[in-house]
Amino acid sequence: MPTPAAAGNTNSGPSTTPESGPKSGDWPWQGGRAVAIQVNPSNVLREVTARQFGNNTSWWAGKSWTLDADRVDKARQANIRFWRFPGGSSSDEYLWDGNAEKWGNGPAGKNSIHMNENWVTNTDDFLTFLKQVNGEGIITLNYGIARYGSLDKAVELAKGWVKSLNLEKHAKIEYFEVGNEQHGPWETGHNIPDKPELTGAMYGSDVKAICTAIKAVDSSVKCGADALVYDNGEEWTGYKWWMRDLLPQIESSVDYLIVHEYFGWPFQGDKFVSPSNTEIFNNVRKVREGADSVAAMTRKYTKRTTDFPLALTEFNILNGNVPQTIQLINGLFTAE
């Protein structure tokens, strides 16, 4: 299953040709002290697959990022093969066909039509990028429209995208996830005026309908739902029993669960703190702990005899732009 890292550069400027982007050059920084590394190739823990090397890309990165020849070359050399599109939170406002007149511009303060202007990365640009890097895509469907529009609209929008991608463009996109972090009150669709706050049960019922619909278009696709690693009713950890209410709804209708993990929250109250590298490395354990927790909840709240596969489609070592996010510690943590 995929383990893409956090999203890349943001660019909202005018479109450019691939040849007009920045070119490779000499590394501009001095090296650090020498480090001795020992590798024991006979100690094989488990298979590493291409889907474990991924990244997020987005509509808002723009053509000047997605189609830049230098970036494409670096992605190809890095062998990053799994790419998530069209974004994180903004996926829940994204109209893949650009038809805001038909679907509406979303909730107050949003305007989905801007996501389809000439400078942005559109679906065709994304497919071009995948071909250039020999990559595979994972698509985040717009679930928000089920709340600020209607479930029928969400189903129709999702079905149209799957049809366009896989039946008309033959893109062979296998993985689709329904919405982004819908458990959170920050997410478009979670809180809508004159509608009740979204619950795991409500989301699960809608996910079942959307997954059933897209599988009717293309039976080869796999459909995933937004999950958590916490089992409680707290507002900012278990998000009011999200998993307890979600899992019975989807136990036989989704193929995998999606979790996001920003391992460090460098705040104590409202004071910013910078964790040490040792503290950062200690958080690697949260991967195993999170997987075990989801498995336990699956056994607790469903009749499934097997665990859901998990997709870690967003992560970074910290939630914040602290220095370690662009230092070697991040690469070492990700490898670990």
C-alpha positions in Angstrom: 0.0 0.0 0.0 1.2 3.6 -0.6 3.2 5.6 1.9 3.6 9.0 0.2 5.2 11.9 2.1 3.9 15.4 2.6 3.1 17.6 -0.4 5.7 19.5 -2.3 6.2 23.0 -3.5 3.3 25.5 -4.0 3.2 27.5 -7.1 0.2 29.6 -8.1 1.8 31.6 -10.9 1.3 31.6 -14.6 1.9 28.4 -16.6 5.2 27.9 -18.3 6.6 25.3 -20.6 8.6 22.4 -19.2 11.8 23.8 -20.7 11.5 27.1 -18.8 11.9 25.8 -15.3 15.1 25.7 -13.2 17.9 23.4 -14.2 20.2 21.2 -12.1 23.4 22.7 -10.7 26.1 22.1 -8.2 25.1 21.4 -4.6 25.5 24.9 -2.9 26.1 23.8 0.7 29.2 22.6 2.5 29.3 19.0 3.6 29.0 17.9 7.3 31.2 15.6 9.3 31.9 12.1 7.9 29.5 9.4 9.0 30.2 5.6 9.0 27.3 3.4 7.9 27.2 -0.4 8.1 24.7 -2.4 6.2 23.9 -6.1 6.7 22.2 -7.2 3.5 21.6 -10.7 4.8 19.2 -9.4 7.5 16.1 -9.1 5.3 13.1 -7.7 7.3 10.5 -7.6 4.6 9.9 -6.8 0.9 10.0 -3.1 -0.1 7.6 -2.3 -2.9 7.5 0.6 -5.4 4.3 1.8 -3.7 6.2 2.6 -0.6 8.1 5.4 -2.4 5.5 8.1 -3.0 4.7 11.7 -2.7 1.8 14.1 -2.9 1.2 16.4 -5.8 -1.6 18.8 -6.3 -3.7 21.0 -8.7 -2.3 24.1 -6.9 1.4 23.1 -7.7 0.7 24.3 -11.2 1.9 23.4 -14.6 5.2 25.1 -13.9 5.9 22.5 -11.2 4.3 19.4 -12.6 5.6 19.7 -16.1 9.0 21.2 -15.3 11.6 19.0 -17.0 14.1 19.2 -14.2 11.6 18.2 -11.5 10.4 15.3 -13.7 13.9 14.2 -14.1 14.6 14.3 -10.4 11.4 12.4 -9.6 12.4 9.7 -12.2 15.9 9.4 -10.8 14.6 9.2 -7.3 12.3 6.3 -8.4 9.3 7.9 -6.7 6.6 5.9 -8.3 3.3 6.6 -6.4 1.7 10.0 -6.6 -1.4 11.3 -4.9 -3.6 13.9 -6.6 -5.3 16.5 -6.7 -4.4 17.6 -3.1 -5.2 17.2 0.5 -8.0 19.4 2.0 -8.7 21.1 -1.4 -9.6 17.8 -2.9 -13.0 18.2 -1.2 -13.6 21.3 -3.3 -12.0 20.1 -6.5 -14.1 19.7 -9.7 -12.1 17.5 -12.1 -14.1 18.6 -15.2 -14.0 22.3 -14.3 -17.8 22.5 -14.6 -18.5 24.9 -11.7 -21.7 25.9 -13.4 -23.1 22.4 -13.1 -21.7 21.4 -9.7 -21.6 24.8 -8.0 -18.7 26.7 -6.4 -18.8 25.0 -3.1 -19.5 26.5 0.4 -19.3 30.1 1.3 -15.8 31.6 0.9 -14.8 28.9 -1.6 -14.6 29.1 -5.3 -13.9 25.8 -7.1 -13.6 27.4 -10.5 -10.2 28.7 -9.6 -9.0 25.1 -9.4 -9.5 24.8 -13.1 -7.8 27.9 -14.4 -5.1 27.7 -17.1 -2.1 27.7 -14.8 -3.1 24.8 -12.6 -2.2 21.1 -12.9 -5.3 19.5 -14.4 -6.0 15.8 -14.8 -4.3 15.5 -18.2 -1.2 17.2 -16.8 -1.1 14.8 -13.9 -1.4 11.8 -16.3 1.4 13.3 -18.5 3.5 13.6 -15.3 2.8 10.0 -14.3 3.9 8.8 -17.8 7.1 10.8 -17.7 8.1 9.4 -14.3 6.8 5.9 -14.9 4.5 6.4 -12.0 1.2 5.3 -10.6 -1.6 7.6 -9.3 -3.9 7.6 -6.3 -6.9 9.9 -6.6 -8.6 11.7 -3.7 -12.3 12.1 -4.6 -14.3 15.1 -3.7 -16.4 14.0 -0.7 -17.1 17.6 0.5 -19.7 18.1 -2.3 -21.8 15.3 -0.6 -22.3 17.7 2.2 -22.4 21.2 0.7 -24.2 19.8 -2.4 -25.8 16.3 -2.2 -24.7 12.7 -2.1 -26.1 12.3 -5.6 -23.7 15.0 -6.8 -20.8 13.4 -5.1 -21.6 10.0 -6.6 -22.0 11.5 -10.1 -18.8 13.5 -9.9 -16.8 10.5 -8.7 -18.3 8.2 -11.4 -17.5 10.7 -14.1 -13.9 11.0 -13.0 -13.4 7.2 -12.9 -15.0 6.8 -16.3 -12.8 9.6 -17.8 -9.6 8.3 -16.2 -9.9 4.5 -16.7 -12.4 3.9 -19.5 -11.7 6.9 -21.8 -8.1 7.8 -21.1 -7.0 4.2 -20.1 -5.0 5.6 -17.2 -5.4 2.4 -15.1 -5.7 4.3 -11.8 -6.3 1.6 -9.2 -6.6 3.5 -5.9 -9.2 6.0 -5.0 -9.9 7.5 -1.6 -13.1 9.2 -0.6 -12.4 12.6 0.7 -9.5 14.0 2.8 -9.5 13.9 6.7 -13.2 14.3 6.9 -13.1 13.5 10.6 -11.7 17.0 11.2 -13.6 20.2 11.7 -11.1 22.0 9.5 -12.2 20.0 6.5 -14.6 21.3 3.8 -17.7 19.2 4.3 -17.3 18.5 8.0 -19.4 21.5 9.2 -22.0 22.9 6.9 -24.5 25.6 7.9 -28.0 24.2 8.6 -26.7 20.6 8.6 -25.6 18.4 11.5 -21.8 18.0 12.2 -20.4 15.1 10.2 -20.1 11.8 12.1 -18.3 8.6 11.3 -21.6 6.9 10.7 -22.8 9.5 8.2 -19.5 9.5 6.4 -19.4 5.7 6.3 -22.9 5.5 4.8 -21.9 8.0 2.1 -18.6 6.2 1.4 -20.4 2.9 0.9 -22.6 4.6 -1.8 -19.6 6.2 -3.5 -17.5 3.1 -3.5 -20.3 1.0 -4.8 -20.9 3.5 -7.6 -17.3 3.8 -8.8 -16.8 0.0 -8.7 -19.9 -0.3 -11.0 -18.0 1.9 -13.5 -14.7 0.0 -13.2 -14.7 -3.2 -11.1 -10.8 -3.1 -10.9 -10.6 0.0 -8.7 -9.9 -0.1 -5.0 -11.8 2.3 -2.8 -10.5 3.7 0.6 -12.0 5.6 3.6 -10.6 8.1 6.0 -9.6 6.4 9.3 -8.0 7.3 12.6 -5.6 5.4 15.0 -7.5 6.5 18.1 -10.6 4.9 19.7 -12.2 7.4 21.9 -14.8 10.2 22.0 -12.3 13.1 22.5 -12.7 16.0 20.0 -9.0 16.1 18.9 -7.9 12.5 19.0 -10.7 10.1 18.5 -12.9 12.8 16.9 -16.1 11.9 18.8 -15.9 8.1 18.3 -15.2 8.4 14.5 -13.9 4.8 14.1 -16.6 3.2 16.3 -19.3 4.7 14.1 -17.5 4.4 10.8 -16.3 0.8 10.7 -19.6 -1.0 10.9 -20.8 1.0 7.9 -17.9 0.1 5.6 -16.6 -3.3 6.8 -17.5 -5.0 3.5 -17.6 -2.0 1.1 -14.1 -0.5 1.2 -10.8 -2.1 0.2 -8.5 -0.2 2.5 -8.3 2.5 5.1 -6.3 5.8 4.9 -4.4 7.2 7.8 -2.4 10.5 8.0 0.4 11.0 10.6 2.3 14.1 11.4 4.5 12.5 14.1 5.4 15.6 16.1 3.1 18.4 17.2 5.8 20.9 18.4 3.6 22.9 20.7 3.1 22.9 24.4 -0.1 24.8 24.9 0.4 27.7 22.6 4.2 27.7 22.9 6.2 26.5 20.0 8.9 23.9 20.9 11.6 22.3 18.8 12.0 18.6 19.6 15.4 17.0 19.5 16.4 14.5 16.8 16.3 11.7 19.4 12.7 12.7 20.2 11.8 12.7 16.5 13.3 9.3 15.9 11.4 7.8 18.9 8.2 8.6 17.0 8.9 5.9 14.4 7.2 3.5 16.8 3.9 5.3 16.1 3.7 3.5 12.7 3.5 0.1 14.2 1.3 1.3 17.1 -1.1 3.0 14.8 -1.5 -0.1 12.6 -2.0 -2.3 15.6 -4.7 0.1 16.9 -6.6 0.1 13.7 -6.5 -3.7 13.6 -7.8 -3.9 17.1 -10.7 -1.5 16.3 -11.5 -3.6 13.2 -11.9 -6.7 15.4 -13.9 -4.7 18.0 -16.4 -3.0 15.7 -16.8 -5.3 12.7 -17.2 -9.0 11.9 -14.2 -9.0 9.5 -11.8 -11.9 10.0 -8.9 -10.0 8.2 -7.4 -6.6 8.9 -7.9 -3.7 6.5 -4.9 -2.8 4.4 -3.6 0.7 5.4 -2.5 3.5 3.2 -0.3 6.2 4.8 -1.0 8.9 2.2 0.2 11.9 4.2 3.0 12.1 6.7 5.9 14.2 7.8 8.2 14.2 10.9 6.5 17.3 12.3 3.5 19.4 11.9 5.2 22.7 11.2 8.0 24.3 9.2 10.7 23.6 11.7 14.3 23.2 10.5 14.3 19.4 10.7 11.7 19.1 7.9 14.4 20.0 5.4 17.4 18.4 7.1 18.9 15.0 6.7 17.0 13.8 9.8 13.8 13.8 7.8 15.3 11.5 5.1 16.7 9.2 7.8 13.4 9.1 9.6 11.5 8.4 6.4 13.8 5.5 5.6 13.5 4.1 9.1 
